[in-house]
Amino acid sequence: MIHSVAARAPRVAVAGLSARLLAQSAARAGLNVVALDIFGDRDTRENSGMWFDIGGDGLSIDRTRLFDALECAARLPRMLGLIVTSGLEPLASELSRMPHMPRFIGNGVEAAAVRDPRRFFALLDDAQIAHPAVRFDRPADARGWLMKRADGCGGTHIEWAEHADNAPADAYFQRLAQGRSMSALFVAARREAAIIGFAEQLSIETGRLPFVHAGSLGPIALPPGTTERIVAAIETIVWKTGLTGLNSIDFLLDDDTFQVLEVNTRPSSTMALYEAAWPDEWPRGLIGAHLDACLHGALPRSTLASSRTPASIAGQRVVFAPASFTVSRLFSDACFEDPACHDVPLTGPRIEAGMPVCTVTAAAPTLDALRNALTNESARLLQRIDSYCP
């Protein structure tokens, strides 16, 4: 919390569509946080010394407001630099080169090697790392194909190809493949990688978007042989690209085989799962590991191979509004006082149907028990909407 941060602690700016997870992790590391996002949720502000609104139309970032806010942040004393999360992928390279900005802590030009689909899938082919079939022109028969935008995030960049009217310049087409949707979080430095853990990804279908991100479960234990092959693929990608800091890789797991989907070249929301499962391993939060890797080229001692089995599995699920409502004081207060509820909105905003309301969390000894716990927490949140937001 900001009131426990030393008055002269180093500052770090964290920015994205939602900065809450980074703000909490950075506060745990003892840093004075400057948060920039579009929501300004109560728990984001509680963990930040300053907050800047960078929201544009709808759920988007306004470029001018972002750059103005970052210029202000750069002038603050003891500013270590800027860490970005989802929503800023298209601007990461530019932010890493711009003058009058906080020092960029993460992937700048390195990200191009994996964010450019032509380069990335060619790299995978060269390394003989499996991935679903990809093409850069629309298939004659688009059934069973997805259209993806290279600069998207959270599943909002994925559509069914047969229903997509126009393909933007950065679009590519990927054949739908079978498998369990998974991710691996890793820290990279000096062309080496330390794997933090594996997580199962949750998604929902909404409108034209078949795979909108809706949460994650983890850490997930995989068979040793499968783990070894995925770790080898990550190490190869890091060696060939020079990625640095926290990154995550999305893949499909079908029995003991896997296919790589994409790499997210910034801290992932799954970091919260590992901080919850292994709190003693990350006393400075995983943002501490990100800073060590980016600023000092140091990898954490605690990795997938050396960490002990957690006592329970953690989960987080985004709850979407079933109908439009205005956030009441009673609703906001009830959510803010609930330790299972995060990304708590302030009193007053209008949340439209289908938009995210809050994120609920739970922990349990098994995946089935965890799914049930998250379902119960989601139901409690929806009941609060009915009770407090008529």
N, C-alpha and C positions, 0 to 999 in steps of 0.2 A: 504494500500500500504506500501511497506517496508520503503519508505522514511519518513513515518509518525510514524513509530514504534520507541519508545525511544531506545537510544543506549544500555541501560542496561535492556531492557525488557526480561522477561523469554523466553527461546527458547522451541519450541516443534518440534519434527520430525513427518512428515506425509508421509505415504508410501502406494503405491498400483500401479495398472496398470496406473491409472491417479490420481494425487494428487491435481488437480486444486480446486475442491470443498472444500476439507479440508483446503487447503492453504488459500483460500479466507475467510472461516469462522474463521480460527485461526488468520488471520491478523485482522479481525474485532474485535476479542477479545483482540487485542493489543499485540499479541505474535510475537516474531521473529521466522519466519518459516524456517525450513530446510525441503525441499521437495525431495522426492525420487520417481521417476516414470520412465516410458519407453518413454514418449513423450517429456517432456520438453517444453510444449506449452508456448506461450508468456505470457498469463495471469497467468499461474502457476508461472513462473519466476518473474513476476511483483509483486506478492504477497509473494515472498520468499526471505529471505536473502541469502540462499544457495540452489543449486539444484544439485542432484546427478543422473546420468544416471544408471538405474538398468535394462536396457533392455537386453533381450536375443534374440533368434531367433524368427522372426515373432512378434506376439503380446504376448510375454511371459516375465517373470521376470527371470533374471539370478541370481541364488542363491548366487554364490560367490560374484558377484558385490553388491548384496543387503547387505550381511553380512559385507563386507569390508566397504561399505558406512556407515552402522550403527555403526561400531566400531569407525569411524571418528567422526560421530555425537555425540556419547557418550562422547567424550573427550572435546566437546565444553562447555564453561562456561554457567551456568544458564540453563542447559538442564533439562526440566521437565520430558520428556519421549517421547515415541513413540505411535502414533495413526495410526492404519492401516485401509485401506479401501479395496475395492474389488480387488481380485487377490492374496491376501496373506492369504486367509482362510487356506490352507494346512499347513502354517508355523506359524500360530498364537500361538499355544500351545508351539512350540519350542522356538519362539522368547520371550515368556513370562518367559522362564526358563534359557535362554542362558546368560553366563557371558559376560562382556565387551560390553553389548548392552545398549541402553537407557532403562530406566524403562518402562515397558509395561503398557500402559494406556488403559484398555479395558478388554475383555474376554480372559482369558488364558484357564485353565483347565475347566472353566465353560462352554466353548463353546462345549466341547465334548458331553454334554448331549443333545444338539440339532443338532449338526453336524453329529452325528452318527445316520443314519436312523433307525437302529434297536431300539436303545434306545429312539429316539424321537417319533416314531410312537407308541411304546409301552406306552410311557408317555401320549400321546394324548388319546389312548384307555382307559388307566386307569382313566383319568380325564373326559372321555366321551365327548371329543372334536372331532367334525367331521373332517374327511379328506378323500380324494379319496382312493380307494382301493390300497394297496401296497403289493408287494411280492418281494422276494429276489432271486428267480430263474426265468428264462425266461418263460413266458406263452407259452403253447403249441400253442395257437392261439394268436399271438402278435398284431393282428389288434386292434386298439383303445388303445394301451398301449404306454407309454413313457418310455425310459430308461434315468435315471438321474445319474450323478456322484455326490457323496456327497461333494466333495471339489471344485465344480465349481462355476461360477458366471456369471451374465449377460446373462443367457440363452444359453451360449456356452456349457453348461454341459448337455443339453437336446437334445435327438434325438428320432425319431420314433423307437420304439422297433423292428418293423418288418424290418427296413432297417439297423439296427445296426449289424455289422459283429461280433464284439467281445465285451463282457461285461467286463470292468475292475474290479479289485478287490473291489472297493468301489461303484460299480453300484447297483442300485435298480430299480424296475419297478413300475410305477404308472399309474393307469388307467386314461385316459383322461376324464375329468369331465366338465360339463357345468358351465358357470358363467362368470361374469365380473372380469377381473384380477385386483386385488386391493392389496394395502399394507397399513400397519399402522406403523408409526414411534413412538417409545417410548423410554423413559429414565428409567433405572432401578438402584436401589440402595437399599441395606439392605433388599432384597427380596420383595421390593415394586416397583410399576411401575407408571409412569406418561405418559399418552398418549398424543402425540403432535398433531397428526392428521391422516387423511386418504387420500390416493391418488390413482388415477387410473393409472395402468401400461400400457405402450405402447410396442408393440413388432412387429417384422417383421419376415417373413420366408426367410431364405437365404440358398440355397443349401440344405444340409441334416439337417439343424437346423431350427426347426419350430417356436421357440419362442426366438429370439435374442432381448435383451433389446434395446428399441429405444426411451425411454423417459418416462415422467410421467406428470400427471395433478393433481393439488390440491391447497388448501384443498378441499375435497369432503365431503359434509354434508350427513350423513346417517340417516335413521329413528331412533328415540330414542331407541326403543326396540332392533333393530339390533346392534346399537352402544353399548348398555349395555351388550349384550351377547359377542360381540367381545372383549370388555374391560375385561370382566370376564375371558375369555380364556387367554388373555395376562397375566393378574394378576396371574392366576393359573400356567402358564408356568414359569413365573419369580419366583414365590414362590418355585416351585419344583426344579429349576435349579440354582438359585443364579446369573443369568445374571446381568451384570452391565454396566452402561453407555448407549450410543445410540445403539439401535438395531432396526430391522424392521421385521415384519412378513408379508409374502405373503399369500393371500387367494383368493378364488373364491367366489363371491357374486352372488347368484341366487335368485332374489326377496328378501325375508327377511331371507334366510338361507345362511350359509357360510361354506366353507370347507378349512381348513388350508393346505397349501402346504409346507412351510418351514420357518425357521427363519434365518435371516442374522445377525450374531453376531458381527456387526461393524457398524459404521455410514453409512447411506444410501445416495444415490444421491438425494432422495426426501427431504432431509433437506433444500435444496435450495428453495423449494417451500414454506416452512413455514417461512423461513427467509424473503422471498419476500412478503408474504401475511401479516405477522405480524412483521414488522421490529422493532416496539416499544417494542414488547414482548421479543425480543432477541437482545438487544444492544451489547452483547458480542458474538453474533453468537451462534448457537447450539453447537459448539465446547466448548463454555464456560459451557453449561449445562453438556456436556460429562465429562469435567474435574471436575466439582463440584461433580458429581455422583461417578466417579471412585476414586478421591483422597480424598474426604471429606464425601462421603456417603449422599450427599444432593440432593434432587429432586427439580426441578423447581416449583415455585408457579404457573406459567402459564401452564395450561394443556388443553386438548381437551375440558373439561367441563367448564373451566373458560374463555377461550379466546373468544373474540368477533368475530362476523361473519366478514370475510374479505370483503373489498369493491370489490375485484376482485379475480379471480382464476388465478394462475400462471401455466405455462406449459413449459416444456423443451423437445426438440426432437433432437435426434442424426441424422445428415444427413450423409448418406453413399455415397461414390463415385460411380457415374454411370459408370465411365470408369477410367482407370489409368491416372494419370496426375502428373506433377511436380509442387510443390508449388512455385509460382512466388512472387517477392517482392510486386507487385501491389495487388495481391490477399491477401497476409498476412496482408499488411497494411490496406486494405479496411475492412477486417474482424475485425482486432484489434481495429479500430476506431468505429466500429458498436456496440452500447451497447446491441444489441440483440444477438450478436455472442460470443461464448465462446469456450474454448479449441482450441485456434487459433494456427495453426502450424507455425513454423519458415519458412523462405524462404529456399528452396532447397530440402526438402525431397520428395521422390517419394511415392505417395499414390496410392495403387493398387485398382482396381475395387472391390467394396463391402466392403472396409475398411472405418472406420469412418473418416470424414473430420473435422467437427465442431459440436458443440451443439448450437441450436438456442433456444431462449426463447421469451415468450410473456405473456401478461396478458389481461384478458377480463372479463366482468361481468357474462358471461354464458359459459357453456361447448362448445356449438355449435360455439359461437363466438371465443372461444379460439382455437378450432381445426382449424377454418378458418385462424386465425392469424398465427398459427404455419405453416400451409400449405403455406401461403404467404411468411413467413420468409425463409422457406426451398427453395422455388422457387427462391427467391432473391439470396440465397447462390449458388444455382446451376447455375444461370445466371452469377455470378462472375467467377465461374470456366470456363465457356465458353468464357467469355470476357478476362480474365487475364491469363489463363493457356492454351494456344493453344497447 
